């Protein structure tokens, strides 16, 4: 056994007779090539995937080696979209296919897929591809199609490459060859054929033996063009029955010569016949399919015309009915016209009555306006009395909020309720407690207030955090859950609610107070104060100008309702109650 190591290599040289005649298999990630006389082991081949070459230059790509060895690799076996690329149209027996590590037999009418290894064996096969390329293989031939993409709706794109490892073959190119030069290629171990729309026959052999390629005329008498090339050179065949021969990948193709028609047709009679038969079978299928479609279309058109005739008859009947209905409607309209005249007379009378009612309403409006003026004066007097009776202990009240531009409405309400001025920290970001606290800290540093009053929860999304965080940032005294506040000089008496009842704190100013609901009794702004609020200052400060990072740190993933509580039960006796508390609820022993 010969052992080679593929680690870190891009290519490995192997004897040509072994490379092209051996049987390929896989052991873990190693490649095994077996002949009658010897075995070659390439360690870690399927880890590094180097190209295999003979000393004479014959090459096998990793893709082709993977197909020959039935290596199951998604990198080389394109089965993400398992659509057929061709159909076995003509065969005289079952064809062996190696597909993703499994050997199967296919018969006429079955499909082949990308990277299928086709082993003709003793039979002859004709394959029609999706682009109408017809290809035939004689007994002993092997083939792998390792590239195929074609979309009938995008005829300017497409590509195909078939590797023929051995044996005679012929083909008639389809739509892919029309895309451009070398869009369709057929490769043997020592050469590559670039197809440019034509018919071709040839034989693929191993290194050292003749690989012959012949350009055939099309059935309509025209002649296409093909290029035959390897690393050593290239020739172009442009004439009918023109041929070239290559024996080695390191030798250029021979000068093209024109072979006698009889010799060519005799030599490749079977493959040419199979190819023509394949093309004809597929053409008949296409014509049959088109005829079927035309028949179905004609039947559909017939049905459509019959339906249209029925619809026209129905429309005629409907028109007759509509005529009768219109005549009836004309009579009804005459009657309605008479009724409308009567209604017009009645409306004229109502108009006169409404005019009289309008005059009465105008008089009532004047009386209401006089009463409203009196009430305004009374409200103004009451406000003055309240101001004298309970003088304001604050020099200035500033209302502050954080949010979008629409938040100005809340600030205007605060101004109408007595605030002297307002500040809006404008941002479209949904600020979290820490960001709110930092923004308020910036405002506190600027305004230097003695007392800061916040809601205990609503200010920060019901988290009950902003007041405490602001206290930590400013170092101010703080009292939470306040239900009563009394200002006495430089100190503040705060009554707060705790679990055990009420607690009274005496704290020094400056201070932060978070209020309970009882401290904020609902009030309504008077109309004069609403009008005054429009002239009070309202400053808008972009949040970015304060130099505070308020980007959200939290993300709401899911919100669910708590589990519903089951309804209770009514017990008949005290003993039953005690039993349920002891045995079911287990809250007493």
ABEGO torsion letter per residue (X at the ends): XBBBBABGBABBBBBAAAAAABBBBBBEABBBBBBAABBBBBBGAAAAGBBBBBAAGBBBBAAAAAAAAGBBBAAABBAABBBBABBBABBAEBBBBBBGGBBBBBBBGBBBBBGBBBBAEABBBBBBBAAGBBBBBBBGBBBBBABBBBBAABAABEBBBBBBABEBBBBBBBAAAAAEBGABBBBBAABBBBBAGBBBBBBBBBBGBBBBBBBBBBAAGBBBBBBBBBAAEBBBBABBGBBBBBABAABBBBBBBBBBAAAAAAAAAAAAAAAAAAAAAAAAAAAAAAAAAAAAAAAAAAAAAAAAAAAAAAAAAAAAAAAAAAAAAAAAAAAAAAAAAAAAAAAAAAAAAAAAAAAAAAAAAAAAAAAAAAAAAAAAAAAAAAAAABBBABABBBBBBBEBAAAAAAAAAAAAAGBABBBBBBBABBBBAAAAAAAAAAAAAAAGBABBBBBAAAAAGGAGAAAAAAAAAAGBBBBBGBABBBBBEABBBBBBBBAAEBBBBBBBOBBBBBBBAAABBBBBBBAAAAAAAAABBBBBBBAAAAGBBABBABBBABBBBBBBBBBBBBBABAAAAAAAAAAAAGABX
